Amino acid sequence: MRLLQNIHQFDLRTFEWCLRRKHRELTVVFSRHVSRSADGPLYAVIIVVFMALGNWPVATLMLVAFALERTLYFLFKSFFRRNRPAVAIPGFKSAIVASDQFSFPSGHTSAAFLVACALHSTFPFLVWVLYPWACCVGAARVMLGVHFPTDILAGALLGTSVFLLVASFI
């Protein structure tokens, strides 16, 4: 129990540090755009493009990986039931309204890392774009006030792990 308290205190300190940045307003505007880039419709378009190009192995890999990742994501959200910062921190208001009640793990970050891994496996030269983008998605979710830093770490771990697991079988 002490470990969880220490993690929560780390989260609160890190979260508050992020929100005290000098150019927070500009960061929030940028974060909204980065966060939107990780919304679900983009991923469906990517899968459809692979299908249209006849690259069924990648399309199948992404479909199976997303099915597993979304299932685990919903199970973890239901099990951990961690409140979002706006509920956990009295007087705090996030910059956006989250799509669901709980914050752990970050679904945007999980999906972004899954896509980064999938596209990196197909287009290795994009490594310098894909992983920084996925990291920016996670950071954006913190800057928008809808996730704590450990939610982001858990999401990155979930998306990456699911991709690696599915890729080892397909």
C-alpha positions, -999 to 999 in steps of 0.1 A, spaced: 0 0 0 29 24 7 42 18 -28 9 30 -43 9 60 -21 44 69 -32 34 64 -69 4 86 -64 25 114 -47 49 112 -76 20 115 -100 6 145 -82 40 163 -81 48 156 -117 13 165 -128 14 198 -110 49 206 -124 36 201 -159 6 224 -153 28 252 -139 47 257 -172 52 293 -183 35 288 -217 7 265 -206 -20 282 -228 0 276 -260 8 241 -248 -28 233 -243 -37 245 -279 -9 223 -293 -19 194 -270 -55 195 -283 -42 189 -319 -17 162 -309 -44 144 -288 -69 145 -317 -43 129 -340 -46 99 -317 -83 96 -319 -97 63 -332 -108 72 -368 -72 77 -379 -64 42 -370 -93 28 -390 -81 48 -420 -46 33 -416 -60 -2 -415 -82 4 -446 -53 18 -465 -33 -13 -458 -62 -34 -469 -66 -13 -501 -29 -18 -508 -33 -55 -504 -10 -56 -474 -32 -81 -455 -5 -92 -430 -2 -57 -416 -39 -50 -417 -46 -83 -399 -19 -77 -373 -33 -42 -366 -69 -55 -364 -60 -83 -340 -37 -61 -319 -64 -34 -316 -90 -60 -306 -68 -73 -278 -55 -38 -268 -91 -24 -265 -103 -54 -246 -74 -51 -221 -78 -13 -219 -115 -16 -209 -107 -44 -184 -79 -24 -168 -101 8 -167 -129 -12 -150 -106 -30 -126 -84 0 -114 -111 26 -116 -86 54 -110 -102 89 -109 -91 114 -135 -72 145 -122 -103 167 -123 -120 144 -98 -88 135 -78 -76 170 -73 -100 194 -55 -106 226 -76 -88 214 -107 -105 216 -141 -91 199 -171 -88 216 -205 -110 191 -222 -138 167 -212 -125 131 -212 -145 104 -231 -148 82 -200 -147 84 -162 -114 67 -153 -78 75 -162 -57 43 -159 -44 34 -184 -44 61 -211 -62 47 -241 -49 74 -264 -13 66 -254 -19 29 -256 -33 31 -291 -6 56 -303 22 32 -292 5 2 -308 2 21 -341 38 34 -337 50 -1 -333 30 -15 -362 40 12 -386 76 10 -374 76 -27 -382 65 -19 -417 83 13 -423 115 12 -401 127 46 -415 98 63 -397 111 54 -363 122 90 -357 87 103 -363 65 75 -349 78 72 -313 82 109 -307 46 113 -319 34 86 -295 53 102 -266 38 136 -275 3 120 -275 9 109 -239 24 142 -228 -6 160 -244 -30 140 -223 -12 151 -192 -11 187 -203 -48 187 -211 -53 175 -175 -71 142 -182 -43 118 -172 -16 114 -146 20 106 -158 17 69 -147 -15 65 -167 7 75 -197 34 50 -188 9 22 -184 -7 31 -217 27 31 -235 35 -3 -219 1 -17 -228 2 -7 -265 38 -18 -270 33 -51 -252 1 -60 -271 18 -53 -304 48 -74 -295 26 -102 -283 4 -103 -314 33 -98 -338 50 -129 -323 20 -150 -332 10 -135 -366 
